[in-house]
């Protein structure tokens, strides 16, 4: 059984592992995925406690019944916590491990070896890896990271670690879009989705909307949320609207007619369309169906 697909993960709601009282609230939210955290939001002396809380949540039938993807950001490979995190987490209820500070393909393969051993020992199904791109080296080698192993089911941007140590402004649109596009194209090479980084300014809904809309224009599939108030904004930005779905349906219908006649290029709504446009339209309709949106 392959790892769960992240293609329809518009929003991923951040939940610190030391705050189990928030888990049920997250499950009741409109977020597509719950992002349990064992890394930066957890102090070193509370790592074991957080691990226990998150492992219990993954096995909780009530949380699993909510139908959300479950992603856990573990501590990075090379730390004393990584192997213990993995051993505690693998099993039913874990869809993907969010691997922080990924710097190259070798790091992914080493992590996969640890995960595979833990799964074999537990008789657990395979989980995916959502690889964080949050260092200069990781950004430069993002395509290699994306293609390092079939378990890598997505790339996630981490703007804080990527920008803050080097004096790059978190609100500089040129810098944000440069990173987004580079990560998106790296993910595209491996045919996996890419996800935008979280916005810490939770009191700025307009900025959250602007970031999400800019990300979708660059082909990203979703965005992390650090507060429930961001979820609805992000979901709306990353799902196709009625007009987009209707146009996609017209393009697909025209493509099927043209293909039956052996025609390679044709027009829809006054615009020339060929195979790449038809593929894009089919992807819009597929996403709409996964989200339960009407396509006819």
C-alpha positions in Angstrom: 0.0 0.0 0.0 1.6 3.3 -1.1 1.7 6.3 1.3 -1.3 8.6 1.4 -1.5 11.3 -1.3 -1.1 14.9 -0.2 -2.5 16.4 -3.5 -5.7 17.7 -1.9 -4.1 19.0 1.3 -5.1 22.7 1.0 -4.6 23.5 4.7 -2.5 21.8 7.4 -3.2 23.0 11.0 -0.3 23.2 13.3 -0.8 21.6 16.8 2.0 21.5 19.4 2.5 18.1 20.8 2.4 19.4 24.3 -1.1 20.8 23.8 -3.4 17.7 23.6 -6.3 19.8 24.6 -6.2 21.3 21.1 -6.2 18.0 19.2 -10.0 17.5 19.2 -10.5 21.1 18.3 -8.2 20.7 15.4 -10.1 17.6 14.3 -13.4 19.5 14.4 -11.9 22.3 12.2 -12.1 22.6 8.5 -8.4 21.9 8.0 -7.6 19.1 5.5 -4.7 17.9 7.7 -3.6 18.0 11.3 0.1 18.8 11.7 1.2 17.5 15.1 4.6 19.0 16.2 7.4 17.4 18.1 10.1 19.8 17.0 10.5 23.5 17.5 7.3 24.1 19.6 8.4 21.5 22.2 11.2 22.2 24.8 13.9 19.5 25.0 12.8 18.4 28.5 9.2 17.8 27.2 10.0 15.8 24.0 9.0 12.4 25.5 5.8 13.9 26.9 4.8 15.3 23.5 5.7 12.1 21.7 3.3 10.2 24.1 0.5 12.6 23.5 0.9 12.5 19.7 1.2 8.8 19.5 -2.0 8.4 21.5 -3.8 10.9 19.2 -2.8 9.0 16.1 -4.5 5.8 17.5 -7.6 7.7 18.8 -10.6 6.4 16.9 -12.5 9.7 17.4 -9.7 11.8 15.8 -9.3 9.3 13.0 -13.0 9.4 12.3 -12.7 13.1 11.4 -11.2 11.9 8.1 -8.2 14.2 8.1 -4.7 13.5 7.1 -2.4 13.2 10.0 1.1 14.6 9.6 3.7 14.7 12.4 6.8 17.0 12.3 9.5 15.0 14.0 12.8 16.1 15.3 15.5 16.1 12.6 17.6 13.1 11.7 20.9 13.3 13.6 19.2 14.5 16.8 18.9 12.1 19.7 15.1 12.3 19.4 14.5 11.2 15.8 14.6 7.4 16.1 12.4 7.5 19.2 9.9 9.8 17.5 9.7 7.4 14.6 9.4 4.3 16.7 6.5 5.8 18.7 4.6 7.1 15.7 4.6 4.5 13.0 1.3 2.6 12.6 -2.3 3.2 11.6 -3.2 6.9 11.8 0.1 8.2 10.6 -0.1 9.5 7.0 3.2 11.4 6.7 6.2 12.3 8.7 7.2 15.9 8.2 11.0 15.8 8.1 12.6 19.1 9.1 15.8 20.7 7.9 16.3 18.4 5.0 19.6 19.2 3.2 20.1 16.6 0.6 18.9 13.2 -0.8 21.3 11.3 1.4 19.5 12.6 4.5 16.1 11.5 3.1 17.4 8.0 2.3 18.9 7.7 5.8 15.6 8.7 7.3 13.7 6.3 5.2 15.9 3.4 6.4 15.1 4.3 10.0 11.4 4.6 9.2 11.3 1.3 7.3 13.0 -0.6 10.1 10.5 0.8 12.7 7.5 -0.1 10.4 8.8 -3.6 9.9 9.3 -4.1 13.7 5.8 -2.8 14.3 4.1 -4.4 11.4 2.9 -1.0 10.4 1.8 0.4 7.0 4.2 2.7 5.1 3.9 6.4 5.7 5.0 9.2 3.4 7.5 12.0 3.9 6.8 15.7 3.7 10.2 17.1 3.3 10.9 20.6 4.6 12.9 22.9 2.4 14.2 25.5 4.9 18.0 25.9 4.5 20.0 27.4 1.6 21.5 24.0 0.8 18.1 22.3 0.9 16.7 24.9 -1.5 19.6 24.4 -3.9 19.1 20.7 -3.8 15.3 20.6 -3.6 14.9 18.6 -6.8 17.2 15.9 -5.6 15.3 15.8 -2.3 12.0 15.5 -4.1 13.2 12.6 -6.1 15.2 10.9 -3.4 12.7 8.2 -2.6 9.1 7.2 -3.5 8.1 8.0 0.1 8.6 11.7 -0.5 5.0 12.8 -1.2 5.5 16.6 -0.9 7.9 19.5 -0.3 7.1 22.0 2.4 8.7 25.5 2.6 10.0 26.7 5.9 10.5 30.5 5.6 11.5 31.1 9.2 14.6 29.0 9.2 15.4 29.9 5.5 15.1 33.7 5.9 15.6 34.8 9.5 19.3 33.8 10.0 20.3 35.6 6.9 18.5 38.9 7.3 15.9 38.2 4.5 12.6 40.0 5.2 9.7 37.6 5.6 7.4 40.0 3.9 9.5 40.6 0.8 7.3 39.4 -2.1 10.2 38.9 -4.5 12.0 36.7 -2.1 8.9 34.7 -1.2 8.0 34.1 -4.8 11.5 33.2 -5.8 11.5 30.4 -3.2 8.0 29.3 -3.9 8.7 28.9 -7.6 12.0 27.1 -7.1 10.4 24.6 -4.7 7.3 24.2 -6.9 9.4 23.3 -10.0 11.6 21.0 -7.9 8.5 19.2 -6.7 7.1 19.1 -10.3 10.1 17.3 -11.5 9.2 14.5 -9.1 5.5 14.9 -9.8 4.6 15.7 -6.2 2.9 18.7 -4.7 4.6 21.7 -2.9 3.2 23.6 0.0 3.7 27.2 1.2 5.2 28.0 4.6 3.1 29.2 7.5 2.5 32.9 8.3 3.2 33.8 11.9 1.2 37.0 11.7 -2.1 35.5 12.8 -3.8 38.9 13.2 -3.3 39.7 9.5 -6.0 37.9 7.6 -5.5 40.0 4.5 -1.8 39.1 4.4 -2.7 35.4 4.8 -5.1 35.6 1.9 -2.6 37.4 -0.3 0.1 34.9 0.5 -2.2 31.9 -0.2 -3.4 33.4 -3.5 0.1 34.2 -4.6 1.2 30.6 -3.8 -1.7 29.1 -5.8 -0.8 31.2 -8.8 2.6 29.6 -8.6 1.2 26.2 -8.6 1.5 25.3 -4.9 -1.1 23.0 -3.5 -1.7 24.4 0.0 -0.3 26.3 3.0 0.4 25.6 6.6 -1.8 27.3 9.2 -0.6 28.1 12.7 -4.1 29.3 13.9 -7.6 28.0 13.2 -8.6 31.5 11.9 -6.3 31.0 8.9 -7.9 27.7 7.8 -10.9 29.0 6.0 -8.8 31.7 4.2 -6.3 29.1 3.0 -9.0 26.6 1.9 -10.8 29.2 -0.2 -7.5 30.2 -1.9 -6.4 26.7 -2.8 -9.6 25.4 -4.2 -10.9 26.0 -7.8 -13.9 28.4 -8.1 -17.0 27.8 -10.1 -15.7 29.7 -13.2 -12.4 27.9 -13.1 -14.1 24.5 -12.9 -16.5 25.4 -15.7 -13.7 26.5 -18.0 -11.7 23.4 -17.2 -14.7 21.3 -18.1 -15.0 23.1 -21.5 -11.3 22.6 -22.2 -11.5 18.9 -21.4 -14.6 18.5 -23.5 -12.9 20.3 -26.4 -9.7 18.2 -25.9 -11.6 14.9 -26.1 -13.3 16.0 -29.3 -10.1 17.2 -30.8 -8.2 14.0 -29.8 -10.9 11.9 -31.5 -10.4 13.9 -34.7 -6.6 13.7 -34.5 -6.3 17.5 -33.9 -3.4 18.7 -31.7 -4.3 22.4 -31.2 -7.7 24.0 -31.0 -9.4 27.0 -29.4 -11.6 27.4 -26.3 -13.1 30.7 -25.4 -11.0 32.4 -28.0 -7.7 31.0 -26.7 -5.5 28.4 -28.4 -5.3 25.2 -26.4 -3.1 22.1 -26.7 -1.9 19.2 -24.6 -0.4 21.1 -21.6 -3.6 23.2 -21.2 -5.7 20.0 -21.4 -3.6 18.4 -18.7 -4.0 21.4 -16.5 -7.7 21.4 -16.9 -7.9 17.7 -16.1 -6.0 18.4 -12.9 -8.4 21.2 -11.9 -11.4 18.8 -12.4 -9.6 16.0 -10.5 -8.9 18.3 -7.5 -12.5 19.6 -7.6 -13.8 16.0 -7.4 -11.4 15.1 -4.5 -12.7 18.1 -2.7 -16.3 17.2 -3.4 -17.0 20.2 -5.6 -19.5 20.0 -8.5 -17.9 19.6 -11.9 -20.9 19.4 -14.2 
